[in-house]
Amino acid sequence: MHRCRVVITGMGIVSPLSLSIAEFRERLYSGSAAGGGVRPFLLDGVAGPVDVFAPALFSGDIDDFGSRDVAQKKAIKKALKLMSREIQMAVAASCRALDAAEVQIGRFPSERVGISFGSDYILTTVEDVLDGMRACIRPTGRTDEERFDFSLWADHGKTKMPPLWQLKYLPNMPASHIAILNDFHGPSNSITLREASIGACIGESVEIIAANRADIMLVGTTGSRLHPFKMIHALEHEELAKSECRPFDRDRDGTVLGEGAGALVLEEYEHAVRRDAPILAEVVCGSYLTSRVRIVAGRPWRRCCETFCGVEKWRRNKSATSTLMASVARFRISSKRWESPTCSGTHRLTSGSRFPSRRPRVFSAISVPAAVPWN
């Protein structure tokens, strides 16, 4: 039976290292520090400091969104007021990926281009609720003591909220804005599984292309851990590094709180060849499942690898988040597609699913041709 081949024809990124894929890769390999700086951040009145964080090199300026024509620049500027920082980064990364893949508005039938985008949970900023909270502060009767009175919120606090504030924080808004700005009428979905989101987005999009529901799918994910409330949560529940993030290092001591977004353009192989698109890699297999068991030793990875590829060897290691809690699997897969392909997959356990008792397990494998210097 003929198996549909899905390739990657474009990449875009917004990160603390760079907004350019080439520069990001160079700095990543050289071990350079984040361009925005990794620096200490103290939360006064909390149990302790959040030691380090790395903001993305993203200002929200229209130039951060890549090469856009006048009409698109105008549309983006108009929509920015309805976007949180996470959504803005998602749109910017997607624009850059579409530029790299040479996917322009109107060049392809809009119903044949779709999107599957993931995100971390997006929190309201303090500025959006501050006026409403102030309107509900009342004296307690004690000297110089006031407190927030929730019974006043409906009549006095809620009316002070910006009327469209909620649209800035819905997890489906990254996909919505990207689809509207680029006139995508194909399949559209939003996935909120934190670090596991991208694997699920890739898997779903491959299935959509294989089912002939789309020729091109934009996938990606976005998130920021630099919101004050998220920093407090991380301080209480996660392992934070004292100086830098060192995944796979023997002396790793935790993760660095940061932010960013990334996007890939997935495309049916024959469609990409016909338009002479740049082929960066091929998605060769994937598997994701939900299990009540915390660790199911290698079953999803073995299943997908044995189905499509021959497994040369596989091993478990610690997570690329540089924490001791998460798990990652790395594979060397022998495939007939390329002379010496490399395949790697990430396994992430998360409790952020719809059913807290179930933990999504996501794996997707990407095979890179030998012609691409990806070591």
C-alpha positions as CSV (number, residue, x, y, z in Angstrom):
1,M,0.0,0.0,0.0
2,H,1.3,3.4,-0.9
3,R,2.4,5.5,2.1
4,C,2.0,9.2,1.9
5,R,5.3,11.0,2.5
6,V,5.3,14.2,4.5
7,V,8.3,16.5,4.4
8,I,9.3,19.7,6.2
9,T,9.7,22.7,3.8
10,G,10.0,25.6,6.2
11,M,11.0,26.5,9.8
12,G,10.5,29.7,11.9
13,I,11.5,30.5,15.4
14,V,11.3,33.2,18.1
15,S,13.7,32.5,20.9
16,P,16.1,34.0,23.4
17,L,19.0,33.1,21.1
18,S,17.8,34.5,17.8
19,L,14.9,35.1,15.4
20,S,16.9,33.5,12.6
21,I,17.1,29.8,12.2
22,A,20.7,29.9,10.9
23,E,21.8,32.2,13.8
24,F,19.9,30.2,16.3
25,R,21.6,27.0,15.1
26,E,25.1,28.6,15.2
27,R,24.6,29.9,18.7
28,L,23.1,26.6,19.9
29,Y,26.1,24.6,18.6
30,S,28.7,27.0,19.9
31,G,27.1,27.1,23.4
32,S,26.6,30.9,23.2
33,A,24.5,32.6,25.9
34,A,21.0,33.8,25.1
35,G,21.0,37.1,23.2
36,G,18.6,38.6,25.7
37,G,20.7,37.5,28.6
38,V,20.2,34.9,31.3
39,R,19.9,36.8,34.5
40,P,18.5,36.6,38.1
41,F,15.0,37.7,38.9
42,L,13.8,38.2,42.4
43,L,10.1,37.9,43.4
44,D,9.7,39.9,46.6
45,G,7.6,38.4,49.3
46,V,7.7,34.9,47.8
47,A,9.5,31.9,49.3
48,G,12.7,32.7,47.4
49,P,14.1,34.0,44.1
50,V,13.5,32.6,40.6
51,D,17.2,32.3,39.9
52,V,17.4,32.7,36.1
53,F,15.2,33.5,33.1
54,A,15.8,34.1,29.4
55,P,13.4,36.5,27.6
56,A,13.0,36.0,23.8
57,L,14.6,38.5,21.4
58,F,11.1,39.7,20.4
59,S,9.8,43.3,20.8
60,G,6.5,43.0,18.9
61,D,7.8,45.3,16.2
62,I,6.4,44.6,12.8
63,D,9.9,43.8,11.5
64,D,9.9,40.8,13.9
65,F,7.3,39.2,11.7
66,G,9.5,38.7,8.7
67,S,9.0,39.9,5.2
68,R,5.3,41.0,4.9
69,D,3.6,43.0,2.2
70,V,1.9,46.3,3.1
71,A,-1.5,44.8,3.4
72,Q,-0.3,42.1,5.8
73,K,1.7,44.5,7.9
74,K,-1.4,46.6,8.3
75,A,-3.5,43.6,9.3
76,I,-0.9,42.4,11.8
77,K,-0.6,45.8,13.4
78,K,-4.3,46.1,13.8
79,A,-4.6,42.6,15.4
80,L,-1.7,43.1,17.8
81,K,-4.0,44.7,20.4
82,L,-5.9,41.4,20.6
83,M,-2.8,39.3,21.1
84,S,-0.9,38.3,24.2
85,R,2.8,38.1,24.0
86,E,2.6,34.3,23.4
87,I,0.2,34.8,20.5
88,Q,2.4,37.5,19.0
89,M,5.4,35.2,19.1
90,A,3.4,32.4,17.5
91,V,2.3,34.6,14.6
92,A,5.9,35.9,14.1
93,A,7.4,32.3,14.1
94,S,4.7,31.2,11.7
95,C,5.2,34.1,9.3
96,R,8.9,33.3,9.2
97,A,8.3,29.6,8.6
98,L,5.9,30.4,5.7
99,D,8.5,32.8,4.2
100,A,11.1,30.0,4.4
101,A,8.7,27.5,2.7
102,E,7.8,30.1,0.0
103,V,4.1,29.8,0.9
104,Q,2.4,33.1,0.0
105,I,-1.2,34.2,0.3
106,G,-3.2,33.2,-2.8
107,R,-0.6,30.9,-4.3
108,F,-2.4,27.7,-3.2
109,P,-6.1,26.9,-2.8
110,S,-6.9,28.2,0.7
111,E,-8.9,25.1,1.6
112,R,-5.9,22.9,1.0
113,V,-3.8,24.7,3.6
114,G,-4.4,24.0,7.3
115,I,-3.0,24.6,10.8
116,S,-2.5,22.7,14.0
117,F,-0.9,24.9,16.7
118,G,-0.1,24.2,20.4
119,S,0.5,26.4,23.4
120,D,1.3,26.5,27.0
121,Y,-1.5,27.8,29.2
122,I,-1.8,31.6,28.8
123,L,-2.5,33.8,31.8
124,T,-4.0,37.2,32.0
125,T,-1.5,40.0,32.8
126,V,-1.8,41.9,36.0
127,E,-2.4,45.1,34.0
128,D,-5.6,43.8,32.6
129,V,-7.2,43.2,36.0
130,L,-5.6,45.9,38.1
131,D,-8.3,48.6,37.6
132,G,-11.1,46.1,38.3
133,M,-9.4,44.9,41.5
134,R,-8.7,48.4,42.7
135,A,-12.4,49.2,42.3
136,C,-13.3,46.3,44.7
137,I,-10.9,47.3,47.5
138,R,-12.8,48.4,50.6
139,P,-11.7,49.3,54.2
140,T,-12.0,46.5,56.7
141,G,-12.8,48.8,59.6
142,R,-9.3,48.5,61.1
143,T,-6.8,51.3,60.9
144,D,-5.2,51.7,57.5
145,E,-6.3,48.2,56.4
146,E,-8.1,47.4,53.2
147,R,-8.9,44.2,51.3
148,F,-10.4,42.9,48.1
149,D,-14.2,42.3,48.3
150,F,-15.2,39.8,45.7
151,S,-18.9,40.6,46.2
152,L,-18.3,43.9,44.5
153,W,-16.7,42.3,41.4
154,A,-19.8,41.9,39.2
155,D,-21.0,45.5,39.6
156,H,-17.8,47.4,40.1
157,G,-14.7,45.4,39.1
158,K,-15.8,43.6,35.9
159,T,-17.0,46.8,34.3
160,K,-13.4,48.1,34.5
161,M,-12.0,45.2,32.4
162,P,-11.1,45.8,28.8
163,P,-14.1,44.5,26.8
164,L,-12.0,42.2,24.6
165,W,-9.5,41.1,27.2
166,Q,-10.4,37.4,27.1
167,L,-9.6,37.1,23.4
168,K,-5.9,37.8,24.2
169,Y,-5.6,34.7,26.3
170,L,-7.6,31.9,24.7
171,P,-5.4,28.9,23.7
172,N,-7.1,28.6,20.3
173,M,-6.2,32.2,19.3
174,P,-2.7,31.5,17.9
175,A,-4.2,29.2,15.3
176,S,-7.1,31.6,14.7
177,H,-4.9,34.7,14.1
178,I,-2.5,32.8,11.9
179,A,-5.3,31.3,9.8
180,I,-7.0,34.6,9.4
181,L,-3.9,36.6,8.5
182,N,-2.8,34.0,5.9
183,D,-6.3,33.1,4.6
184,F,-6.1,29.4,5.6
185,H,-9.4,27.6,5.1
186,G,-8.2,24.1,5.7
187,P,-8.3,21.9,8.8
188,S,-7.6,23.9,12.0
189,N,-7.0,22.7,15.5
190,S,-5.4,24.0,18.8
191,I,-3.6,21.7,21.3
192,T,-2.7,22.5,24.8
193,L,-0.3,19.9,26.2
194,R,2.6,22.2,27.2
195,E,5.9,20.7,26.0
196,A,4.1,17.7,24.4
197,S,2.0,19.9,22.1
198,I,4.4,20.0,19.2
199,G,4.5,16.2,18.9
200,A,0.7,15.9,18.9
201,C,0.5,18.7,16.3
202,I,2.9,17.0,14.0
203,G,1.2,13.6,14.4
204,E,-2.2,15.1,13.7
205,S,-1.1,17.1,10.7
206,V,0.7,14.1,9.1
207,E,-2.6,12.1,9.4
208,I,-4.5,15.0,7.8
209,I,-2.1,15.2,4.9
210,A,-2.2,11.4,4.5
211,A,-6.0,11.5,4.4
212,N,-5.8,14.0,1.5
213,R,-7.5,16.7,3.5
214,A,-4.7,19.2,3.0
215,D,-1.5,19.6,1.0
216,I,0.2,21.9,3.5
217,M,-0.1,22.1,7.3
218,L,1.5,24.7,9.5
219,V,2.4,23.3,12.9
220,G,4.0,24.9,15.9
221,T,3.8,25.9,19.5
222,T,4.3,28.9,21.7
223,G,4.6,29.6,25.4
224,S,6.2,31.8,28.1
225,R,7.2,31.0,31.6
226,L,8.0,34.6,32.5
227,H,4.6,35.6,33.8
228,P,5.0,36.4,37.5
229,F,2.3,33.8,38.5
230,K,4.0,31.1,36.4
231,M,7.3,32.0,38.0
232,I,5.8,31.4,41.4
233,H,4.3,28.1,40.3
234,A,7.7,27.1,38.9
235,L,9.4,28.1,42.1
236,E,7.1,25.9,44.1
237,H,6.8,22.9,41.9
238,E,9.8,22.6,39.5
239,E,13.5,22.2,39.4
240,L,15.2,25.5,38.5
241,A,18.8,25.9,37.5
242,K,21.2,28.1,39.5
243,S,23.1,29.4,36.5
244,E,22.2,27.8,33.1
245,C,20.3,25.0,31.5
246,R,22.5,22.0,30.7
247,P,20.4,19.2,29.3
248,F,22.2,15.8,29.4
249,D,25.0,17.2,31.5
250,R,26.1,15.0,34.4
251,D,25.8,18.0,36.8
252,R,22.6,19.5,35.4
253,D,20.5,21.1,38.2
254,G,17.3,22.2,36.5
255,T,15.7,24.3,33.8
256,V,15.8,28.0,32.9
257,L,12.5,29.8,32.7
258,G,12.1,31.3,29.2
259,E,9.8,31.9,26.4
260,G,9.6,31.4,22.7
261,A,7.7,30.0,19.7
262,G,8.5,27.7,16.8
263,A,6.7,26.7,13.6
264,L,7.2,24.1,10.9
265,V,5.6,23.8,7.4
266,L,4.6,20.2,6.7
267,E,3.9,19.3,3.1
268,E,2.9,16.3,1.0
269,Y,6.1,15.2,-0.7
270,E,4.9,15.2,-4.3
271,H,3.3,18.6,-3.8
272,A,6.6,20.0,-2.5
273,V,8.6,18.5,-5.4
274,R,6.2,19.9,-8.0
275,R,6.7,23.4,-6.8
276,D,10.4,23.0,-6.2
277,A,10.1,23.7,-2.5
278,P,13.1,23.4,-0.2
279,I,12.9,20.0,1.5
280,L,14.6,20.1,4.9
281,A,13.6,16.7,6.4
282,E,10.9,14.0,6.3
283,V,8.6,12.9,9.0
284,V,8.9,9.2,8.9
285,C,6.9,7.9,11.9
286,G,5.2,8.9,15.1
287,S,3.1,7.7,18.0
288,Y,1.2,9.2,20.8
289,L,-1.1,7.7,23.4
290,T,-2.6,8.3,26.9
291,S,-1.8,6.0,29.8
292,R,-2.6,5.9,33.4
293,V,0.8,4.3,34.0
294,R,3.6,6.8,34.6
295,I,6.2,4.9,32.7
296,V,5.4,2.4,29.9
297,A,8.9,1.3,28.9
298,G,9.3,2.2,25.3
299,R,6.1,0.8,23.9
300,P,4.9,3.9,21.9
301,W,8.4,4.4,20.4
302,R,8.9,0.7,19.6
303,R,5.5,0.6,18.0
304,C,6.0,3.5,15.6
305,C,9.6,2.6,14.8
306,E,8.9,-1.0,14.1
307,T,6.0,0.0,11.9
308,F,7.8,2.3,9.6
309,C,11.6,1.8,10.2
310,G,14.2,-0.6,11.5
311,V,15.4,0.2,15.0
312,E,19.2,0.1,15.2
313,K,19.3,1.0,18.9
314,W,17.5,3.2,21.4
315,R,18.2,4.5,24.8
316,R,16.5,6.5,27.5
317,N,18.0,9.7,28.9
318,K,17.0,12.7,30.9
319,S,14.8,15.4,29.5
320,A,16.1,18.3,27.4
321,T,14.5,20.6,30.0
322,S,17.5,19.6,32.1
323,T,15.4,18.4,35.0
324,L,15.5,15.0,36.7
325,M,11.7,14.4,36.5
326,A,11.1,14.4,32.7
327,S,12.2,11.6,30.3
328,V,13.5,11.7,26.8
329,A,14.2,8.9,24.4
330,R,16.7,9.2,21.6
331,F,16.8,6.8,18.7
332,R,19.2,5.9,15.8
333,I,16.9,4.6,13.1
334,S,18.1,2.9,9.9
335,S,15.8,3.7,7.0
336,K,15.9,3.0,3.3
337,R,14.9,6.6,2.6
338,W,18.3,8.2,3.2
339,E,21.8,6.9,3.1
340,S,22.6,7.8,6.8
341,P,19.4,9.2,8.4
342,T,19.2,10.4,12.0
343,C,16.0,10.1,13.9
344,S,15.4,11.5,17.4
345,G,12.3,11.8,19.4
346,T,11.2,13.4,22.6
347,H,9.0,11.8,25.2
348,R,7.3,14.2,27.6
349,L,5.0,13.4,30.5
350,T,2.6,16.2,31.5
351,S,-0.4,16.4,33.7
352,G,-1.9,19.3,31.8
353,S,-4.4,17.1,29.8
354,R,-8.1,17.2,30.0
355,F,-8.1,14.2,32.3
356,P,-5.6,14.8,35.1
357,S,-5.3,11.1,35.9
358,R,-4.1,10.4,32.4
359,R,-0.7,11.5,31.1
360,P,-0.2,12.1,27.4
361,R,2.8,10.5,25.9
362,V,4.0,12.0,22.6
363,F,6.7,10.9,20.2
364,S,7.4,12.0,16.7
365,A,10.4,11.0,14.5
366,I,12.0,13.2,11.9
367,S,14.5,11.8,9.4
368,V,17.0,14.3,8.1
369,P,18.6,13.5,4.7
370,A,22.4,13.1,4.6
371,A,22.6,16.1,2.3
372,V,21.5,18.4,5.2
373,P,24.3,19.1,7.7
374,W,22.3,18.3,10.8
375,N,24.7,16.7,13.3
